[in-house]
Amino acid sequence: MTTLVFVHGWSVTNTSTYGALPRQLQAQAAAEGIALNVTDIWLSEYVSFDDAVTMPDVVRAFDHALRDLHLHDASFACITHSTGGPVVREWLRAQRERPHAFGTIRLTHLIMLAPANFGSALAQLGKGMLARVQAWAGGVEPGRRILDWLELGSPESLSLNLDHIHGGDPSERNQFLFVLTGDRPDRALYDHINTYTGEDGSDGVVRMAAANLNAQHAVLTRESGGAPDTLALNVTTAPRTAFKLIPGASHSGTDQGIMASAPAATVDTLLRCMRVRDAKGYRSLCDAFEDENAQRDAQRVELETAGPFPARVHIHDPRSMLVVRLTDEAGEPLVGARWLLKAGTPPNPDWMPQGFMLDRQANSRHGHVITFLLNHALLAGAPRVADPDYSRRTLRAATSSHRPYSATIEPGDLSGLVHHAIATTAAKDDLFQILAPHQTTVLDVVLPRLVREGVFRLTRSLKPRDFSHPEAGAIVP
């Protein structure tokens, strides 16, 4: 017996957003004779279009709403879309960390469609003046506080995701998480003013790497007793999460939307997820999804019709998202610091592969946090890409890897009583090892904070002495 709750995304104002998916899911399960007895389907209605509403507010109200369900075994399954994924994940964390304040109802399956787990590049634009005017014209507000959470590199989203990366494996306690996301934008919905809506490597709203919970947390910091100008790498990998690309699906829309159009691939994959009953079955489905994703990646060329003109070529190389946080040992943000990637030996920024950098966006509230979208295939080295209709025609020549990849951090303050020194990654570390296709890596770059002895001195002289212009002196060990 299963109670199934659907949770929508940001700025939704009508339950029509779910389309025919709930009915088709129920009907296909019955038609195939699958041992899946869905006793109740509940469609959520939560408010994200009020500027006063925060993510914790939605989580608190979600928990209250769940208490009204009459559950057969005090458990339920959940299918989310877009922002709905982070909402339910935040609820799971609150339930774990504050057991006396949140209900004891157990979530068995969390199946996230196109979840903005690491945010969306569109969130920053959603807080802009034009977006606010459009929202007010529709009688609603943009939902600024929810958009704060959704912005790339927000402290709220990073807190949740780092908790996941360093946490235990949910499947070991029979709680199963799944991420299903489309692999391309709906070209018919492309906004020529906002190019993010047509960004390859995304579904038109959320990047594949930003949806995927198979992520890493890397830290570049001075080793104990090491030189202040050399940073060593330490990496932690998240528990394995089932991740599936739905070919041809986009974020929204009735034609290609992963939920609203209820494509057969979405319904079939949802049923495969809901059949999982134990950790062994979960691992088996993870393996199957990886094989299917590899097959999809092998067919990476999309030819977009352009009327009477030659077709536009889209090469769907796997992308990696890198969220870089620049701080020092005291946790102070390094405002104005320069992050410079280099390739080869000796390291040279001019040797980075052409076209590897696809986008960069600084968080609007925390400028020391910058999110980069990188072409993983070009960084790794990629084979020749041929025209699928004429194999002798080359769309892109083979490219070689330029490894190893390193970085130099150039802080804005190189002198003074308290300052930072230019630092580089250790020669033994190749930054390519922290990147993976369709995945996000959070990289904390922590520079030593250099304090000179002029900050505090003792003197035996009792004669008044002006120290408004102190000598810097040596660096305090």
Residue pairs with C-beta under 8 A, 6 or more apart in sequence:
1 37
1 39
1 72
1 73
2 36
2 37
2 38
2 39
2 76
2 77
2 274
3 38
3 39
3 40
3 42
3 69
3 71
3 72
3 75
3 76
3 77
4 22
4 25
4 38
4 40
4 41
4 42
4 76
4 77
4 78
4 79
5 41
5 42
5 44
5 66
5 69
5 76
5 77
5 78
5 79
6 18
6 21
6 22
6 41
6 42
6 43
6 44
6 78
6 79
6 80
6 81
6 84
7 44
7 46
7 62
7 78
7 79
7 80
7 81
7 84
7 87
7 88
8 15
8 17
8 18
8 43
8 44
8 46
8 80
8 81
8 82
8 83
8 84
9 17
9 48
9 80
9 81
9 82
9 83
9 84
9 116
10 48
10 49
10 82
10 83
10 116
10 143
10 146
10 147
10 150
11 48
11 49
11 126
11 135
11 140
11 142
11 143
12 48
13 49
13 138
13 140
15 43
15 45
17 81
17 259
17 260
18 43
18 81
18 259
18 260
19 254
19 257
19 259
19 260
19 261
19 262
20 262
21 79
21 259
21 260
21 262
21 266
21 267
22 41
22 43
24 262
24 267
25 38
25 267
25 270
25 271
26 38
26 41
28 267
28 268
28 271
29 36
29 38
29 271
32 271
34 271
34 275
35 275
36 271
36 274
36 275
39 72
40 69
42 69
44 62
44 65
44 84
46 58
46 61
46 62
46 87
47 53
47 58
48 58
48 83
48 143
48 146
49 135
49 140
49 141
49 142
49 143
50 140
50 141
50 143
51 141
51 142
51 143
51 144
51 145
52 145
53 143
53 145
53 146
54 145
54 146
54 149
55 86
55 87
55 90
55 145
55 146
55 149
55 156
56 90
56 94
58 87
58 146
59 87
59 90
59 91
59 94
60 94
62 87
62 88
62 91
63 91
63 94
63 95
63 102
63 103
66 76
66 103
66 105
67 103
67 105
69 76
69 105
71 105
74 104
74 105
74 106
75 105
75 106
75 107
75 108
76 105
76 106
76 107
76 108
77 107
77 108
77 109
77 110
77 111
77 274
78 88
78 107
78 109
78 110
78 111
79 111
79 112
79 113
79 270
80 87
80 88
80 110
80 111
80 112
80 113
80 115
81 112
81 113
81 114
81 115
81 258
81 259
82 113
82 114
82 115
82 116
82 205
82 206
82 251
82 252
83 115
83 116
83 146
83 150
84 112
84 115
85 110
85 112
85 113
85 115
85 116
85 117
85 179
85 211
86 115
86 116
86 117
86 149
86 150
86 157
86 160
88 107
88 110
88 112
89 110
89 117
89 160
89 164
90 160
91 102
92 107
92 110
93 160
93 163
94 101
94 102
95 102
95 103
106 175
107 175
108 174
108 175
108 176
109 176
109 178
109 273
109 274
109 276
110 175
110 176
110 177
110 178
111 178
111 180
111 270
111 273
111 274
112 177
112 178
112 179
112 180
112 211
113 180
113 181
113 258
113 259
113 266
114 180
114 181
114 182
114 203
114 205
114 206
114 211
114 251
114 258
114 259
115 179
115 181
115 206
115 211
116 123
116 150
116 205
116 206
116 210
116 211
117 157
117 161
117 179
117 210
117 211
117 212
117 213
118 152
118 157
118 161
118 207
118 209
118 210
118 211
118 215
118 321
118 323
118 440
119 149
119 150
119 151
119 152
119 153
119 154
119 157
119 210
119 371
120 150
120 151
120 152
120 205
120 206
120 207
120 210
121 152
121 196
121 199
121 202
121 207
121 359
121 361
121 371
121 373
122 194
122 196
122 197
122 205
123 147
123 150
123 151
123 152
124 147
124 151
124 152
124 361
124 363
124 364
125 131
125 194
125 196
126 142
126 143
126 147
126 150
127 142
127 144
127 147
127 148
127 151
127 364
131 142
132 141
132 142
135 141
135 142
135 143
148 154
148 156
148 365
149 156
149 157
150 157
151 157
151 363
151 364
151 365
152 210
152 323
152 361
152 363
152 371
153 323
153 325
153 361
153 362
153 363
153 366
153 369
153 370
153 371
154 363
154 365
154 366
155 366
155 369
158 323
158 325
158 369
158 442
161 213
161 215
161 440
161 442
162 217
162 442
164 213
164 215
164 238
164 239
165 215
165 216
165 217
165 236
165 237
165 238
165 442
166 217
166 236
167 239
168 239
169 239
169 240
170 176
170 177
170 239
171 177
171 239
171 240
171 279
171 282
171 283
172 279
174 278
174 279
176 242
176 273
176 276
176 282
177 213
177 241
177 242
178 241
178 242
178 243
178 244
178 273
179 211
179 212
179 213
179 241
179 242
179 243
179 244
180 244
180 246
180 258
180 266
180 269
180 270
180 273
181 203
181 206
181 208
181 211
181 212
181 243
181 244
181 245
181 246
181 249
181 258
182 203
182 204
182 245
182 246
182 248
182 249
182 250
182 251
182 256
182 258
183 203
183 208
183 245
183 246
183 247
183 248
183 249
183 296
183 316
184 200
184 203
184 204
184 248
184 249
184 250
184 302
184 314
184 316
185 197
185 198
185 199
185 200
185 202
185 203
185 204
185 250
185 251
186 204
186 250
186 251
186 252
186 253
186 255
186 256
186 257
187 198
187 304
188 253
188 255
189 197
189 204
189 250
189 252
189 253
190 197
190 198
190 204
191 197
191 198
196 202
197 204
197 205
198 204
199 207
199 359
200 314
200 315
200 316
200 317
200 319
201 207
201 208
201 209
201 316
201 317
201 318
201 319
201 358
201 373
202 208
202 210
202 251
203 249
203 250
203 251
203 258
204 250
204 251
204 252
205 251
205 252
206 251
207 319
207 321
207 373
208 245
208 319
208 438
209 319
209 320
209 321
209 373
209 438
209 439
209 440
210 321
210 440
211 243
212 241
212 243
212 438
212 439
212 440
213 238
213 241
213 243
214 238
214 240
214 241
214 243
214 436
214 439
215 237
215 238
215 439
215 440
215 441
215 442
216 235
216 236
216 237
216 238
216 434
216 436
216 439
216 440
216 441
216 442
217 235
217 236
217 238
217 441
217 442
217 444
218 233
218 234
218 235
218 236
218 434
218 441
218 442
218 443
218 444
219 233
219 234
219 235
219 443
219 444
219 446
220 231
220 232
220 233
220 407
220 425
220 443
220 444
220 445
220 446
221 231
221 232
221 234
221 329
221 444
221 446
222 228
222 230
222 231
222 232
222 329
222 423
222 446
222 447
222 448
223 230
223 232
226 232
228 421
228 423
228 447
228 448
228 450
229 421
229 422
229 423
229 424
230 423
230 424
230 425
230 426
231 409
231 423
231 424
231 425
231 426
231 445
231 446
231 447
232 425
232 426
232 428
232 429
233 425
233 426
233 429
233 431
233 433
233 434
235 433
235 434
240 283
240 286
241 286
242 273
242 282
242 285
242 286
242 289
243 286
243 289
243 290
243 293
243 438
244 269
244 289
244 292
244 293
245 292
245 293
245 296
245 438
246 258
246 263
246 265
246 266
246 269
247 265
247 296
248 256
248 263
248 265
249 256
249 257
249 258
249 261
249 263
249 265
249 266
250 256
250 257
250 258
251 257
251 258
252 258
252 259
252 260
253 260
253 261
254 260
254 261
255 261
256 263
258 266
259 266
272 285
273 285
275 281
276 282
276 285
293 438
297 316
297 318
297 437
299 388
300 315
300 316
300 317
300 385
301 313
301 314
301 315
301 316
301 385
301 387
301 388
301 395
302 313
302 314
302 315
302 316
303 311
303 312
303 313
303 314
303 388
303 389
304 311
304 312
304 313
304 314
305 311
306 312
313 395
315 385
315 395
315 396
317 375
317 376
317 377
317 378
317 382
318 376
318 377
318 437
318 438
319 358
319 373
319 374
319 375
319 376
319 437
319 438
320 373
320 374
320 376
320 379
320 435
320 436
320 437
320 438
320 439
320 440
320 441
321 371
321 372
321 373
321 374
321 439
321 440
321 441
322 371
322 372
322 374
322 434
322 435
322 440
322 441
322 443
323 369
323 370
323 371
323 372
323 440
323 441
323 442
323 443
324 339
324 369
324 370
324 371
324 372
324 443
324 445
325 368
325 369
325 442
325 443
325 444
325 445
326 333
326 334
326 337
326 339
326 368
326 369
326 370
326 409
326 445
326 447
327 333
327 334
327 368
327 444
327 445
327 446
327 447
328 334
328 420
328 446
328 447
328 448
328 449
329 446
329 447
329 448
329 449
330 449
332 449
333 366
333 367
333 368
334 368
334 409
334 411
334 412
334 420
334 445
334 447
335 367
335 368
335 412
336 411
336 412
336 413
337 368
337 409
337 410
337 411
337 412
337 420
337 447
338 409
338 410
338 411
338 412
339 370
339 407
339 409
339 445
340 349
340 407
340 408
340 409
340 410
341 349
341 352
341 405
341 406
341 407
341 431
342 348
342 349
342 351
342 352
342 405
342 406
342 407
342 408
343 349
343 351
343 352
343 353
343 402
343 403
343 404
343 405
343 406
344 351
344 402
344 403
344 404
345 404
347 406
347 408
347 424
351 402
352 402
352 405
353 375
353 378
353 379
353 399
353 401
353 402
354 378
355 375
355 378
356 374
356 375
356 378
356 379
357 372
357 373
357 374
357 375
358 373
358 374
358 375
359 372
359 373
360 370
360 371
360 372
360 373
361 370
361 371
362 369
362 370
362 371
363 369
363 370
363 371
374 435
376 435
376 436
376 437
377 437
378 399
379 401
379 402
379 403
379 405
379 432
379 435
380 401
380 432
381 398
381 399
381 400
381 401
382 396
382 398
382 399
383 398
384 394
384 396
384 397
384 398
385 394
385 395
385 396
386 392
386 393
386 394
386 395
387 393
387 394
387 395
401 432
403 430
403 432
404 429
404 430
404 431
404 432
405 430
405 431
405 432
406 424
406 425
406 427
406 429
406 430
406 431
407 424
407 425
407 431
407 445
408 422
408 423
408 424
408 425
409 422
409 423
409 424
409 445
409 447
410 422
411 419
411 420
411 421
411 422
411 447
413 419
413 420
414 420
414 421
414 422
415 472
416 452
416 472
417 451
417 452
417 454
417 455
417 470
417 472
418 449
418 450
418 451
418 452
418 455
419 450
420 447
420 448
420 449
420 450
421 447
421 448
421 450
423 447
423 448
425 431
434 441
434 443
435 441
450 475
451 475
451 476
452 472
452 473
452 474
452 475
452 476
453 472
453 473
453 474
453 475
453 476
454 470
454 471
454 472
454 473
455 470
455 476
457 467
457 470
457 473
459 465
